[in-house]
Amino acid sequence: MNFDDKIKEATLKIYKVADEKADKDIIRPEYHFHAPAQWMDDPNGVIYYKGYYHMMYSLNPDTDKYRAGMVYKTGSSIWKTSEPDWTGGITVWGHARSKDLLHWEHLPVALYPETDNGEFYIWFGCTAINDEGIPVAIYTSIGYEDRNPTDSAIQHIWFGDDDLIEWRPKKGVNPIMTEKLHNGDKIWEWRDPFLFRQNGKAYLILGGKEDKAQGGKAVVLLYAAKNKAFTEWEYKGILFEYPDEKLRSCECPNIVQVGDKWILLVSPHGPVQYFVGDLDAEHCKFTWEKRGYVDRSTHFYATNVIPDEKNRKLMWGAIEGFQNTSGWNGINSLPREISLSENLELKQQVPEEFKALRKGDMVSIENTYTSKKGTMELEIDFEDGTEGTVQIGKNVIVIKTESLEIERLEIPLEKKKTHKLHAYVDKSVMEVFIDDQETFTAMLQPVTENVDISKNSEKIKVNVYELDAKGLYTRF
């Protein structure tokens, strides 16, 4: 079966599950970006190009089971077909595009593994326009036992048409990066390429871990393009060492310039963190001076960030942890417009486009308000030192004198005169933006119709917008 037939078969298979199951599941989020159906993982290949936001993402077209095809994150974490955690299957890149970040057109599967050549998983990667003006997708290529993500991954490239709809590898080009680049130095967990530019030059960063035997640290490695096609790369060295000990690796690293500073994002097998500092890519030097959390929860992971035509820096992450789903599992976070405060703390806001989802007037809650649907936006204001709760169905945000408690986890509050929470509720997930800085992503006891929203203190002000999220998806 050729690529055209495989892509068509996989796409139709996904749509069939969408029609029969996923579209009928009342707990599936609506205005958060999601695949038509099946197991969805990291956002990949995100790019703004010719008036469209393109979203590509890891997708298992054969199942909606949690962690499908992600053996290294299961109990044994051993990449062998003989292990009881082995799930088999394949991973492709799903694909959709949007002009406004709200309405998405699902496109055919973009990248399908070359199974005849031992590839079964198209993992995390990036999309860019190379210096010849051709769209390229660069990603970590994974096989079964001889090409696993722990010790033997390689990096591949595919080439796209000018509409970014049809993608193909070129014969004799892959792999474009192997461990030989490191001149004998062993890098474990080597994966997740992300492309950026500085001073007109193209670079890639990948995550990894130095030699285990020597107790090596988790690192971000830097590579420079050697040709315009982005098929040849030079190893520059270790750009960043994670400052804490006992970390498996720095997964899904991104780096983006905001003003005259650079933000490095890493997913360190726990809450996503950021480091702010100065970058000199030519000399492989990143000097950070500020660090913090992007999101305190473990449901938000594997970020991808792009600039758009408004010169905004937009970031997405994968949201995982859903239970009792039917025909789907996994979504993307809302896009987050990121910037820096004067003291170099990360700031995050939902783009203004999402105000278009507001239906009707804002409602200010006195005690209790009953929402007719499970898609809403809440503004929660309170003074420093306030104590109380805001309840959304069976879900509770606990406000304490110096912290918040969500999902039984404590999130510290900075000392400020007043605090503002912006909570986006979408059926079975909630993203809480805390003073436009840190965020927390929570799994909800699902809210669908006629859900009560209440507060227990007059010192807490709660405004509610109902959101109309129907009809946001079409198919190519």
C-alpha positions, -999 to 999 in steps of 0.1 A, spaced: 0 0 0 15 34 -10 15 65 11 -16 80 -5 -36 49 3 -23 46 39 -30 82 46 -65 80 32 -72 48 51 -60 62 84 -80 95 79 -112 77 71 -107 53 100 -104 83 124 -135 100 109 -155 68 113 -147 66 151 -156 104 153 -190 98 137 -198 67 157 -184 76 191 -163 107 198 -188 133 184 -215 118 206 -195 119 239 -211 147 260 -180 151 281 -156 159 253 -143 195 254 -156 217 226 -135 249 222 -102 233 231 -86 220 200 -90 182 196 -85 155 170 -116 141 153 -112 110 174 -87 85 189 -57 90 212 -42 124 207 -9 135 222 16 164 218 11 194 195 37 191 167 45 211 136 26 242 147 32 270 123 15 302 110 18 302 72 -1 321 44 -30 332 67 -35 299 84 -25 285 118 -16 249 111 -18 224 140 -2 190 137 -2 166 165 7 130 176 -22 107 169 -28 69 172 -54 62 145 -62 27 159 -72 33 195 -84 58 221 -67 40 250 -47 61 274 -9 62 265 -15 42 234 18 37 217 37 55 245 54 25 261 82 46 277 56 62 299 40 30 312 48 9 342 78 -10 330 90 18 307 109 -8 287 108 -6 249 104 -42 240 76 -61 223 80 -88 250 71 -65 278 36 -66 293 31 -28 288 37 -31 251 8 -14 232 20 -18 196 3 3 169 16 34 152 17 71 157 10 96 128 7 133 127 -28 145 125 -34 179 109 -59 209 110 -58 245 101 -75 277 112 -77 313 103 -89 326 137 -77 300 164 -114 291 169 -127 274 138 -106 245 126 -107 225 94 -95 189 99 -71 179 71 -59 145 60 -32 128 81 0 147 74 28 123 83 25 85 82 54 62 94 76 44 69 68 10 83 87 -7 55 119 10 68 114 1 105 96 33 115 64 30 135 61 63 154 62 98 142 71 116 174 75 152 186 89 177 161 85 210 144 75 225 111 93 254 93 101 269 60 136 261 50 160 285 33 150 272 -1 114 283 7 101 248 10 80 236 40 97 210 61 87 188 91 116 176 113 108 150 139 121 121 161 117 88 143 109 58 165 108 21 156 101 -9 178 133 -24 194 162 -10 174 150 26 172 136 34 206 134 68 224 157 59 252 190 51 235 187 49 197 163 75 183 171 93 150 158 125 134 139 126 101 127 153 77 97 154 53 88 180 27 55 196 22 36 213 -7 29 250 -6 -4 245 11 11 223 38 -14 196 30 6 169 12 39 157 29 64 132 17 100 121 26 127 121 0 145 90 -10 181 88 4 178 118 27 168 103 61 180 101 87 192 137 88 206 134 123 221 104 142 242 100 173 273 102 151 270 140 153 281 138 189 316 126 182 314 95 204 296 112 233 265 92 244 233 112 247 203 93 261 166 102 256 177 122 225 146 136 208 121 164 202 136 188 176 125 224 177 137 250 151 144 287 157 165 314 141 189 340 154 207 366 133 194 350 101 207 315 109 187 284 115 192 262 146 176 232 162 175 223 198 168 187 211 164 174 246 185 146 262 206 133 290 244 131 293 261 97 299 241 78 326 272 61 339 287 94 348 255 106 365 249 130 336 225 159 338 194 165 317 204 188 289 192 208 258 216 204 228 221 228 200 226 222 162 232 246 133 219 241 98 247 234 73 226 237 41 195 256 29 174 224 27 179 217 64 190 181 56 225 186 71 233 197 107 263 205 128 265 198 165 273 230 184 272 216 220 252 216 252 232 248 253 215 243 287 220 220 317 189 215 339 200 229 373 185 202 395 197 166 399 180 133 392 160 144 361 154 118 333 157 143 305 145 177 292 117 168 269 101 190 242 123 220 246 113 253 229 131 286 227 116 319 217 126 355 217 104 380 236 118 415 234 156 413 239 153 382 261 149 345 252 125 321 270 135 284 271 106 260 279 112 225 290 89 196 300 110 179 327 88 148 333 67 170 356 52 205 355 64 225 326 91 251 335 106 282 319 140 299 320 146 335 309 179 348 298 203 358 270 211 337 240 242 336 218 235 307 195 266 311 174 288 304 205 263 279 220 257 301 251 224 306 270 227 324 303 195 323 323 186 346 352 150 338 360 130 305 362 95 295 371 65 273 363 44 276 332 17 254 346 17 238 381 -3 207 371 9 175 355 -20 175 330 -3 202 308 29 191 289 49 192 257 47 228 247 50 242 212 53 279 205 51 300 173 51 337 162 21 349 142 14 378 119 5 400 148 40 394 163 24 375 191 41 344 206 15 317 210 21 286 230 1 253 232 5 222 253 -9 187 254 -36 181 280 -38 145 293 -55 127 321 -91 122 309 -111 93 323 -141 74 309 -139 89 274 -155 73 243 -137 74 210 -112 101 220 -86 109 246 -63 140 249 -67 176 237 -46 207 233 -46 235 258 -60 268 247 -34 289 229 -16 311 254 -1 344 243 31 347 263 51 378 272 74 389 300 68 412 330 93 439 340 110 415 364 112 388 337 83 366 349 63 347 323 29 362 316 2 342 299 -32 352 284 -58 337 262 -58 355 228 -85 381 222 -101 359 195 -118 338 222 -140 367 233 -160 359 202 -173 327 219 -191 347 246 -229 343 243 -251 369 259 -242 393 287 -219 387 316 -236 374 348 -223 385 382 -230 358 408 -245 368 441 -246 333 456 -255 307 429 -259 307 392 -270 278 370 -252 275 337 -271 259 309 -240 243 294 -206 231 304 -187 257 283 -180 289 302 -155 316 312 -152 328 348 -135 359 361 -128 355 398 -115 386 418 -105 388 455 -82 408 477 -50 394 492 -57 374 523 -93 364 513 -105 329 522 -134 311 505 -144 288 477 -158 289 442 -176 257 432 -184 246 397 -206 216 399 -186 191 420 -154 209 414 -139 234 439 -114 262 438 -102 268 473 -89 303 480 -66 306 510 -47 335 525 -15 328 505 -24 301 480 -50 283 459 -60 247 462 -71 229 430 -73 191 427 -58 190 463 -27 207 451 -14 240 466 -5 268 442 12 298 460 -1 333 454 23 362 450 18 390 475 -5 415 457 -33 438 467 -58 420 445 -59 388 426 -76 378 394 -83 343 382 -95 336 347 -110 301 345 -119 285 312 -143 256 318 -149 231 289 -170 201 299 -142 179 315 -113 203 317 -105 237 332 -76 260 327 -70 286 354 -49 317 346 -36 331 379 -29 369 378 -20 364 341 11 345 352 12 309 363 -16 286 352 -32 254 364 -49 228 342 -74 206 360 -94 176 351 -131 181 361 -159 160 373 -177 166 340 -201 195 337 -226 194 309 -260 209 314 -276 229 343 -244 231 364 -245 253 395 -217 278 401 -215 292 436 -192 311 460 -193 312 498 -178 347 505 -190 382 497 -153 391 493 -150 370 462 -165 384 430 -174 360 402 -185 369 367 -196 343 342 -197 343 304 -216 314 287 -195 303 257 -211 291 224 -187 265 211 -208 246 187 -198 241 151 -161 250 154 -149 220 133 -153 211 96 -135 186 74 -114 191 43 
